[in-house]
Amino acid sequence: MASTMEKALKAWRLRLHVQRACHADLELRSAGDSAESNAKHQLFATLFALKERIEVDAHEAWLAVYSRYLNQQLKPTRPEFKPLFQLCSLDWPPTREDMYRLLSFIAQSFLTDERKDISIDETVKKVYDEYGCNFDELGKMQLNDSRKAVFVSISWLTMLVEVPLRMAPDLLQITLANKVATIRSQQSVDDARLPLARVMQGFGPVLPTSTEVSSMVNSPSPTVIHAACFSVESLIRIDRIRIVWTDSLGSHLLFDPLSRILSLYRYPSICALNNIQTDGKTAFEAILRDYFPPSEESVSILKFYHQEVLLSYRLLFGQNKTSQQYFRQQERKHVMSNKDEVDPLLDLLCGRPLGASIRALPSDLWPTSCRDDEGQLLEHSTYSTALDFPVLGTRLLKIQEFDQRHHPYKLRDLWRDRRNPLQWYAFWAVLIIGGATIVIGLCQLIVSLVQLDMPSTVSQPWTAWDETDAESKTADMSSWPMYLSSIVSQPWKAWYETNAESKTAGMSLWPMYIAGNQVNGKIAPLGIDLGTPKPKPTDL
C-alpha cells in the first residue's frame, strides 16, 4: 500500500514539473513573440510614418503584405550580414527581432539626418557606432560585406530594386526582371563612398530621370495618353507583349520593345502605405530625397510616383471588362508564382470594375486630377502626361507608341481590337451592311436564273394549248370558228364540254384557259369575238 502511494506521489511530482517547464517555455515564447511583434510594429511605424500602434492596426491588411515580403527576404540567411553581427557581438544567425531592429535603425538614420548626399559608407559607420564598434578597424572584406548588407537593407526598405541572393565579392548587383538596355545590373562596391542617389542612378533609370519628369510637367502641349491603347488584352493578343511580375518598384512599366517584355510591380499595397502617412515623411522619401535635384517638388515627385503606380493598374486592367477577366483567369496565376498569396489590393485594382469597394479607398491614393468632388477615383478615357502621369509618362508613351505601330492581322483580332471605338464601329458596320447587301443581291440573281429556266405558259399560250389539248391536233381546222363562237357565248361551259378528257383535272385547268384567251397579255371580255386565230404551221 505504501509503495503504491509513493509511486503515485512521484508521478504527480513529475507531471507538475513538466507542467511548470511547459508554462515557463510558453511564457518565454510569448515574451519572444511579443518582443518580435513590437520590433516589427516599430519598423512599420518608422517606415511608413504611421502613428505607432493605432494606425498600424488600422492598415493591418496592407502591412501584412509587406510583412510577408520581408519574411521571405529574411528566410535565407544572407552572408553579407555575418561580419556586422559578429563584430557587434550579436547572435548569428540573427533572429527576426534583431533584423527588424537593424532595419528600423537604418530607416531612422535617414529620417533624422537632414544632410544631403548621404552615402552607404556613412550609414555603415552609424550602424557600427550604434552597436559600439570601431568602423576604422574594419578589414577590406568586412567593409565590403557591410556595405552590401546596408545596400540590401535599403533595397528592402524602399523596394526600389531587387537584389540577388548571392553577390560577387567586389560588386553591388541588382536583379533585372526586364533586361532593358539602359539598366545596368552591377557596379563596383567602392561606389558605396558616393552619395546614395549617385549609386542608384549608376544602375540606370530605375526611377525616371529629372529631365524626363521636367519635360512632362513643363511641356507647353502635354501628350495625351489614350486608355484604349493600354488594355492588357489588346497588348497581349495583338501586340504580343508578355507581362513579367516583379518585386522591384523601379521596374514598374519598364518595357523592352525587342523582347516585348513589360514589367509590373506586384505589391500595390506598399504604394498605398507610402501615400497615407500622417506623421511626416516616409523612409522611401527620406532615403531617395536626393535622387531628384533639390527643390520644393522633389519630395512630392516621389509621392506622385506611388499614386501613378496605383492609377496605372486601373489603366492597364481596371477600365476594360475583358482585361479584368483576363487578369482573374490568367495573370493572377503568374502573380502567385513562388508567392504565398496575391496582394488583395492588386486583386481589387486589376480584377474589379469601378464600384463601391474602389471608391471607398482613401483619396490620397490617387492623383489630384483623378478625383471627384468627394475625393473618389475618377477614371477617364484619356490622361495627360503633365497632370496625371508626370513621373511615369515617358514609360507609358513608349508603350503607347509601340502599340500604335501594330495592327491586327486576323479576323478574330479585328473583333477584339477596341483601341479606336469609332473606327471599330465604322469598320464592322460597313462589313455587316455591305455583306448583307451582297447576300441579298446573290439571292435575287439566283431567283432570276431559276425563272428563266422554268417554262412559261402565260407568255406562250398556243404552246400551252397544244400540249394540254393533245387530241385537238387531229381535229380539222374547219371546226375552230364554231369552237371560238361557243367560247364567246358560254366561255366556261364551252371549255368544260369540249375538253371532255380534262374533266378529271377539275378547276386546275382554269389558268390554262385564261392563258389561251389572252390578247397582248390581257383576257378578252366576255361576249367579244376574238377573231379566228391563225393556225400554226405545224397544224396545217
NORSULQUI-V994162 format. One record per helix or strand of 2 or more residues. SS is the DSSP state (2 for helix, 1 for strand). FROM is the first residue (numbers start at 0). LEN is the number of residues. If there is no record, write none. Layout:
SS|FROM|LEN  SS|FROM|LEN
//
This chain:
2|1|47  2|51|7  2|59|16  2|78|9  2|95|17  2|119|11  2|134|3  2|139|19  1|170|3  1|185|3  2|188|5  2|195|7  2|209|8  1|223|3  2|226|4  2|231|6  1|241|5  2|248|3  1|254|2  1|260|5  2|267|6  2|282|5  2|297|21  2|320|15  2|343|8  2|355|4  2|362|3  2|367|3  1|381|3  2|392|12  2|410|6  2|420|33  2|460|8  2|469|5  2|476|13  2|490|8  2|499|17  1|517|2  1|521|2  2|536|3
//
